[in-house]
Amino acid sequence: MLRSNKSIYAGNMLADYVRTGTYQKAMISNASDFAGKVVLDVGTGSGILSFFALQAGAAKVYAVDASDAVIVARKIAKANGYEDRMEVIKGKIEDIELPEKVDIIISEPIGFLLVHERMLESYVAARDKFLKPGGLMFPTTGSIVLSPFSEDALYREQCAKATFWENTNFYGIDFSCIGEQAYTEYLQQAIVGKCTYEILKLRFYCFMQFRIC
Ligand SMILES: C[S@@+](CC[C@H](N)C(=O)[O-])C[C@H]1O[C@@H](n2cnc3c(N)ncnc32)[C@H](O)[C@@H]1O
């Protein structure tokens, strides 16, 4: 029985074939880096990156996650015959200890706009704590792409939320003094979503690449 439905939500992430396929390709096409090596998977979730490292020939993988997803990762590891080479550990990477340093650290620490989710910090902390000198990190770089756009529907949606604060009689209380502030704050808020290429007003973008570890 699953104790948390978080693992079920992880299905959406796994089904993102660009994301998942890119990680598998990166490891399988660099199998010589993984052959016989000890690997640490930071934030293993369902264990998918650990399985790719094992497919690429890793001798041993420590798969660490702070959530109950470890229950699922353990179950899948066992069902696929990886239980001897994959040790699943529940805990925050900052808090746990490993019996040895590792040759490679793998992780999917990338949030929206690269840094959202604040997981890069944990990835870097894992490097400082567990990576052997000269060890490898997958991934090592990340990119942010920026482009201006305008979408009326989204603008109206945000304004409609702010309209609430124009209420002059909310259970007998006048909120309208907050109205202007609400518009400013709603329209400044970061929104995570998808948009089509067509709504980009200008056909240019700003591309920044960062070394993330
Ligand atoms: C974006 S998910 C990635 C899961 C999996 N690696 C994948 O690619 O499908 C991030 C996972 O990292 C775990 N996590 C986040 N911060 C962590 C930390 N400091 N220590 C251990 N696990 C962490 C979360 O619980 C979550 O399962």
The ligand as a Gaussian input file, in Angstrom:
#p B3LYP/6-31G(d) Opt

LIG

0 1
 C       11.908000      16.860000      -8.660000
 S       11.778000      15.395000      -7.650000
 C       12.815000      14.323000      -8.628000
 C       12.580000      12.843000      -8.386000
 C       13.418000      11.918000      -9.260000
 N       14.838000      12.123000      -9.069000
 C       13.080000      12.064000     -10.725000
 O       13.908000      12.555000     -11.483000
 O       11.957000      11.699000     -11.109000
 C       12.772000      15.857000      -6.276000
 C       12.810000      14.875000      -5.143000
 O       13.828000      15.326000      -4.254000
 C       13.420000      15.126000      -2.922000
 N       14.184000      16.094000      -2.134000
 C       14.130000      17.456000      -2.192000
 N       15.019000      18.018000      -1.372000
 C       15.670000      16.980000      -0.762000
 C       16.715000      16.912000       0.228000
 N       17.265000      18.019000       0.716000
 N       17.130000      15.695000       0.640000
 C       16.572000      14.561000       0.119000
 N       15.579000      14.564000      -0.783000
 C       15.139000      15.756000      -1.225000
 C       11.913000      15.337000      -2.951000
 O       11.296000      14.650000      -1.869000
 C       11.544000      14.769000      -4.324000
 O       11.165000      13.411000      -4.225000

